Amino acid sequence: MKTTIEISDALLREARKVAAQEGITLRALVERGLHRVLAETKQRPAFRMRDGRFRGDGLHPDVQDLSWDQIIEFSYGDRGGSSLEQLRDKSNKGRGE
């Protein structure tokens, strides 16, 4: 099967040089490289993220009415974030209160 791929000029020059040194075609070198990568991929187990849940009662009552963005902003506290009161004021203004 024929296909077209775009690779950097430097990589192509290096690949042609290696193919010539080994006495094989560029196609054979590319196929060998693809076979290696595919074999490595099959050997690696799929990534599984550990279960990060914990037991609890959900969000702390002070922040359960805030949006996720507001919780993130609050978490920065004295490092440039907003206080809980400032966030509640913003939230109330957004609701027209």
C-alpha positions as CSV (number, residue, x, y, z in Angstrom):
1,M,0.0,0.0,0.0
2,K,1.3,3.5,-0.8
3,T,0.9,6.4,1.6
4,T,2.4,9.8,2.0
5,I,4.0,11.0,5.3
6,E,5.6,14.3,6.2
7,I,8.8,14.1,8.2
8,S,11.6,16.6,8.8
9,D,14.3,17.0,6.2
10,A,17.0,16.2,8.8
11,L,15.2,13.0,9.9
12,L,14.8,11.9,6.2
13,R,18.5,12.6,5.5
14,E,19.5,10.5,8.5
15,A,17.1,7.7,7.6
16,R,18.4,7.6,4.0
17,K,22.0,7.5,5.4
18,V,21.3,4.6,7.7
19,A,19.4,2.7,5.0
20,A,22.3,3.1,2.6
21,Q,24.8,2.0,5.3
22,E,22.8,-1.1,6.0
23,G,22.1,-1.8,2.3
24,I,18.4,-1.7,2.6
25,T,15.7,0.5,1.1
26,L,14.2,3.5,3.0
27,R,10.9,1.6,2.9
28,A,12.4,-1.4,4.7
29,L,14.0,0.9,7.3
30,V,10.6,2.7,7.9
31,E,8.8,-0.6,8.1
32,R,11.3,-2.0,10.6
33,G,10.9,1.1,12.8
34,L,7.2,0.9,12.7
35,H,7.3,-2.8,13.6
36,R,9.5,-1.9,16.6
37,V,7.2,0.8,17.9
38,L,4.1,-1.3,17.5
39,A,5.7,-4.2,19.3
40,E,6.8,-1.9,22.2
41,T,3.2,-0.5,22.4
42,K,1.8,-4.0,22.7
43,Q,4.2,-5.0,25.5
44,R,3.4,-2.0,27.7
45,P,0.4,-2.5,29.9
46,A,-2.3,0.1,29.4
47,F,-2.1,3.0,31.8
48,R,-4.5,2.8,34.7
49,M,-5.0,5.7,37.1
50,R,-5.3,4.7,40.7
51,D,-8.6,5.2,42.4
52,G,-8.2,8.5,44.1
53,R,-11.6,8.6,45.8
54,F,-11.8,8.9,49.5
55,R,-14.5,8.5,52.1
56,G,-16.1,11.7,53.1
57,D,-19.3,13.8,53.1
58,G,-18.5,15.8,49.9
59,L,-17.4,19.4,49.8
60,H,-17.0,21.4,52.9
61,P,-20.1,23.4,53.6
62,D,-18.2,26.7,53.2
63,V,-17.5,26.0,49.6
64,Q,-20.3,23.7,48.4
65,D,-22.2,26.6,46.7
66,L,-19.1,27.8,44.8
67,S,-18.3,27.0,41.2
68,W,-15.2,24.9,40.5
69,D,-13.4,28.0,39.2
70,Q,-14.2,29.8,42.5
71,I,-13.0,26.8,44.6
72,I,-9.7,26.9,42.6
73,E,-9.4,30.7,43.1
74,F,-10.2,30.3,46.8
75,S,-7.5,27.6,47.2
76,Y,-4.9,30.1,46.3
77,G,-5.8,32.2,49.3
78,D,-3.0,34.5,50.3
79,R,-1.1,33.8,47.0
80,G,-3.3,36.0,44.9
81,G,-6.7,34.2,45.3
82,S,-9.9,35.6,46.6
83,S,-11.3,35.3,50.1
84,L,-14.5,33.3,50.7
85,E,-16.4,36.6,51.2
86,Q,-15.2,38.1,47.9
87,L,-16.2,34.9,46.0
88,R,-19.6,34.9,47.6
89,D,-20.1,38.6,46.7
90,K,-19.1,37.8,43.1
91,S,-21.5,34.8,43.1
92,N,-24.4,36.8,44.5
93,K,-23.8,39.7,42.0
94,G,-24.0,37.2,39.2
95,R,-27.4,36.0,40.4
96,G,-28.7,39.6,40.7
97,E,-28.8,39.5,44.5
